[in-house]
């Protein structure tokens, strides 16, 4: 709003209720969690609230033509009988709440909230009954952050037909107990950010895990019949040729014990993350990014590698090429789809 005069207001925090109130015609100065441009050009922010997630009604899908989503999902998972739905039982990340989060985390707010297990099943039951859903994406940042909550979710499961779930988890939260609960719930695939196979890089990234943690999570999930889709990030703080090589060998070991798929991307210090704050504090580059909202991602990634890695950007690109040739890898260069700076 500071840079774009044509933006009149901005919702901060949860958007569901403020956007509804704005659409209903409620005066902006009466809506909580909204930044408003006053008649004098100043920006006024009313404090956002954190309503209980149980207080929200179920999302209404009735006006959406979901056929295109269903067709895409069935092709992707090669299951013509799958009917897809998505749920979001939590908002926020417990690791971010407790520790400040990973260095690349761009979550705007560090709070953590969860729906009650009973409310989660009520929503799932609604999607099963109303739309015939039998495959679900659980879109929380990490489903295993509260193992007692996960246990209650498993123990309160209503009498529903077999359901398939996909979701996200942190390697440090995967153990025999949580993996068994995921299996009981019907999880068939879990996405885990392993990020690196080098313990020092993981420590400097405040990941809260180690290479051994990654190996254990992969082994435990596989032993419970759950596919593991992992991701790594090249160019984290302290990255070196030796750490790049260590991560590559780590990935080979993960594949050997059962990891099914890997996604690879180049580190970019996105706004909202601690890494972006580091870039803003840099004596050479801080002024370039302070208050900016137009970014050249490739340039940022190169600057980051130059200032915060112990290898060159060329070294990182060479390993990207190596991963391209590895079976089971999905190459997802973070900025490959951005050809020029753009206005967010």
C-alpha positions in Angstrom: 0.0 0.0 0.0 2.9 2.3 0.6 4.2 1.8 -2.9 0.9 1.3 -4.8 -1.6 4.2 -4.6 -4.3 2.2 -6.3 -4.5 -0.3 -3.4 -7.2 1.0 -1.1 -7.2 -1.6 1.6 -5.4 -4.9 2.6 -6.6 -7.7 4.8 -4.0 -8.7 7.4 -4.2 -12.1 9.0 -7.3 -14.4 8.5 -9.2 -13.3 5.4 -12.4 -15.3 5.7 -14.5 -13.0 7.9 -13.0 -9.6 6.9 -13.5 -10.3 3.2 -17.1 -11.4 3.9 -17.7 -8.2 5.8 -16.2 -6.1 3.1 -18.3 -7.8 0.5 -21.4 -7.2 2.6 -20.6 -3.4 2.5 -19.5 -3.0 6.1 -17.5 0.2 6.6 -13.8 -0.5 6.4 -13.1 1.2 9.7 -15.5 -1.3 11.3 -13.7 -4.4 10.0 -10.9 -5.9 12.2 -7.7 -7.0 10.6 -7.8 -4.4 7.7 -5.3 -1.8 6.7 -7.1 1.2 5.1 -5.9 4.2 3.2 -7.4 7.3 4.8 -8.7 10.4 2.9 -5.4 12.1 3.8 -3.3 9.3 2.3 -2.2 7.8 5.5 -2.5 4.0 6.2 -4.4 2.9 9.3 -4.4 -0.7 10.5 -7.0 -2.2 12.8 -5.6 -5.2 14.8 -6.3 -8.6 13.3 -8.1 -11.2 15.4 -7.5 -14.9 15.7 -10.9 -16.6 15.8 -11.2 -20.2 16.8 -11.0 -22.3 13.7 -14.0 -24.3 14.9 -16.1 -21.1 14.6 -15.7 -21.0 10.8 -18.4 -22.6 8.7 -17.4 -25.3 6.3 -16.1 -23.9 2.9 -18.9 -23.8 0.4 -17.8 -25.5 -2.9 -21.3 -25.4 -4.5 -20.5 -22.5 -6.9 -17.2 -24.0 -8.1 -17.0 -26.2 -11.1 -14.7 -28.8 -9.5 -14.7 -31.1 -12.5 -11.4 -29.8 -13.8 -9.8 -30.4 -10.5 -11.1 -33.9 -10.3 -9.9 -34.8 -13.8 -6.5 -33.4 -13.1 -6.2 -35.3 -9.8 -7.3 -38.6 -11.3 -4.7 -38.2 -14.1 -1.9 -37.3 -11.6 -2.6 -40.3 -9.3 -3.8 -42.7 -12.0 -7.0 -43.4 -10.1 -10.3 -43.0 -12.1 -12.3 -43.7 -8.9 -10.8 -40.9 -6.9 -12.9 -37.9 -5.9 -10.7 -35.2 -4.4 -11.3 -32.7 -1.6 -9.1 -30.6 0.5 -9.2 -29.7 4.2 -7.1 -27.4 6.4 -7.2 -28.5 10.0 -4.5 -26.1 11.3 -3.2 -22.6 10.6 0.5 -21.9 11.3 3.4 -24.0 12.2 4.3 -25.1 15.8 8.0 -25.0 15.0 7.7 -21.4 13.8 5.7 -20.6 16.9 8.2 -22.1 19.3 11.5 -21.3 17.6 11.0 -18.6 15.1 11.0 -21.1 12.3 13.2 -22.2 9.4 15.3 -19.4 7.9 13.3 -19.6 4.7 9.9 -19.6 6.3 7.7 -16.8 5.0 4.6 -17.3 7.2 3.5 -13.7 8.0 2.3 -14.6 11.4 3.8 -17.0 13.9 0.6 -18.0 15.8 -0.6 -21.6 15.7 -4.2 -22.8 15.8 -6.0 -26.1 15.1 -9.5 -27.2 14.7 -10.8 -29.8 17.1 -10.6 -33.3 15.8 -14.4 -33.6 16.0 -14.7 -30.5 13.8 -12.2 -31.9 11.3 -14.2 -35.1 10.9 -17.4 -33.1 10.6 -16.0 -31.3 7.6 -14.7 -34.5 6.1 -18.0 -36.1 6.5 -19.7 -33.2 4.9 -17.4 -33.5 1.8 -18.0 -37.3 1.7 -21.8 -36.9 1.9 -22.2 -33.8 -0.3 -19.6 -34.5 -3.0 -18.6 -38.1 -2.7 -15.0 -37.3 -1.8 -12.7 -40.2 -0.9 -9.3 -38.6 -1.5 -8.2 -35.7 0.7 -5.3 -33.3 0.7 -4.7 -32.1 4.3 -3.1 -28.7 3.7 -1.7 -27.8 7.1 1.9 -26.8 7.2 2.6 -29.9 9.2 0.1 -32.5 10.4 2.2 -34.1 13.1 3.2 -31.1 15.2 0.9 -32.0 18.1 1.0 -35.8 18.5 -1.7 -35.8 21.1 -4.0 -33.9 18.7 -3.2 -36.5 16.0 -4.0 -39.3 18.4 -7.4 -37.8 19.1 -8.0 -37.4 15.4 -7.4 -41.1 14.9 -9.4 -42.1 17.9 -12.5 -40.0 17.0 -12.7 -41.2 13.4 -16.4 -41.7 12.6 -17.8 -44.7 10.6 -16.8 -43.6 7.1 -15.7 -45.6 4.1 -12.0 -46.0 3.3 -10.4 -42.6 2.7 -7.0 -41.7 1.3 -5.0 -38.8 2.7 -2.0 -36.8 1.5 -0.3 -34.2 3.7 2.8 -32.4 5.0 5.0 -33.2 8.0 8.4 -32.2 9.4 11.0 -35.0 9.5 11.6 -34.2 13.2 8.0 -35.0 14.0 7.9 -38.4 12.3 8.5 -41.4 14.7 7.0 -44.8 15.2 3.9 -43.4 17.0 3.1 -40.6 14.5 3.7 -42.8 11.5 1.4 -45.5 12.9 -1.3 -42.9 13.5 -0.9 -41.6 9.9 -1.3 -45.1 8.6 -4.4 -45.6 10.7 -5.9 -42.4 9.4 -5.3 -43.5 5.8 -2.3 -41.4 4.8 -0.8 -42.8 1.6 1.8 -40.0 0.9 3.5 -37.4 3.1 5.5 -34.5 1.9 8.6 -33.8 4.0 11.1 -30.9 3.6 14.5 -32.5 4.3 16.2 -29.5 2.8 19.8 -30.7 3.1 21.9 -33.7 4.0 24.5 -31.6 5.8 24.0 -31.1 9.6 25.8 -27.8 9.7 23.7 -26.3 6.9 20.5 -27.6 8.7 21.6 -26.1 12.0 22.3 -22.7 10.4 18.9 -22.8 8.7 17.2 -23.5 12.1 15.6 -26.5 10.6 15.4 -28.4 13.8 16.5 -31.7 12.2 19.6 -33.6 11.1 20.5 -36.0 8.3 19.8 -38.9 10.7 16.4 -37.4 11.4 15.7 -37.4 7.6 16.8 -41.0 7.3 14.7 -42.2 10.3 11.6 -40.3 9.0 11.9 -41.9 5.6 12.5 -45.4 7.0 9.6 -45.2 9.5 7.1 -43.9 6.9 8.1 -46.5 4.4 7.7 -49.3 7.0 4.2 -48.1 7.5 3.4 -48.2 3.8 3.4 -44.4 3.3 5.1 -42.9 0.3 7.5 -40.0 1.1 7.8 -37.1 -1.2 10.8 -35.0 0.0 12.2 -31.7 -1.0 15.7 -30.2 -0.8 16.9 -26.6 -1.1 20.3 -25.8 -2.6 22.0 -22.7 -1.4 21.0 -22.5 2.2 23.4 -20.5 4.5 26.8 -22.1 4.7 26.3 -24.2 1.6 29.6 -25.4 0.1 30.8 -27.8 -2.5 31.3 -30.5 0.2 27.7 -29.9 1.6 26.3 -30.0 -1.9 28.0 -33.4 -2.4 26.9 -34.6 1.1 23.3 -33.7 0.3 23.5 -35.5 -3.1 24.8 -38.7 -1.4 22.2 -38.3 1.3 19.4 -38.2 -1.3 20.8 -41.4 -2.9 20.6 -43.1 0.5 17.1 -41.8 1.0 16.0 -43.3 -2.4 17.7 -46.6 -1.5 15.6 -47.0 1.7 12.3 -46.1 0.0 11.8 -42.4 -0.7 9.6 -42.2 -3.7 10.0 -38.7 -5.1 12.2 -35.6 -4.6 11.7 -32.0 -5.5 14.7 -29.7 -5.9 14.8 -25.9 -5.8 17.3 -23.1 -5.4 17.2 -21.1 -2.3 15.6 -17.6 -2.6 15.2 -15.2 0.4 11.5 -14.5 0.0 9.9 -11.5 1.7 8.6 -12.5 5.2 11.4 -14.8 5.9 14.4 -14.3 8.3 16.7 -14.7 5.3 15.0 -11.7 3.6 15.6 -9.7 6.8 19.3 -10.7 6.6 19.4 -9.4 3.1 17.8 -6.1 4.1 20.4 -5.6 6.8 23.3 -6.2 4.4 25.4 -3.0 4.0 25.6 -3.4 0.2 22.1 -4.6 -0.6 19.9 -3.5 2.2 18.7 -0.3 0.6 17.7 -2.2 -2.6 15.2 -4.3 -0.7 14.0 -2.1 2.1 10.4 -1.4 1.3 10.5 -3.0 -2.1 7.7 -5.1 -3.6 9.2 -5.8 -7.1 11.9 -8.5 -7.1 14.2 -10.1 -9.6 14.3 -13.6 -8.0 17.3 -14.8 -10.0 19.3 -11.8 -9.0 18.3 -12.3 -5.3 19.3 -16.0 -5.4 22.7 -15.1 -6.9 23.3 -12.3 -4.3 22.4 -14.7 -1.5 24.7 -17.4 -2.8 27.5 -14.8 -3.1 27.1 -13.4 0.4 25.9 -16.3 2.5 27.2 -19.5 0.8 30.7 -20.9 0.7 30.3 -22.0 -2.9 29.5 -20.2 -6.2 26.1 -20.0 -7.8 27.7 -22.0 -10.7 28.4 -24.8 -8.2 24.7 -24.8 -7.3 23.6 -24.9 -10.9 25.9 -27.8 -11.6 24.1 -29.8 -8.9 20.8 -28.9 -10.3 21.8 -30.5 -13.5 22.9 -33.6 -11.6 19.5 -33.9 -10.0 17.7 -33.5 -13.3 19.3 -36.8 -14.3 18.3 -38.7 -11.1 15.3 -41.0 -11.4 12.4 -39.9 -9.1 13.3 -36.2 -9.1 10.9 -33.4 -10.0 13.1 -30.4 -10.9 11.4 -27.3 -9.6 13.7 -24.3 -9.9 12.0 -21.7 -7.8 12.5 -18.9 -10.3 12.5 -20.7 -13.6 8.9 -19.4 -14.3 9.8 -15.8 -13.6 11.4 -14.2 -16.7 11.4 -10.6 -15.4 10.8 -8.6 -12.3 7.1 -8.3 -11.7 4.7 -6.2 -9.6 3.3 -8.4 -6.9 
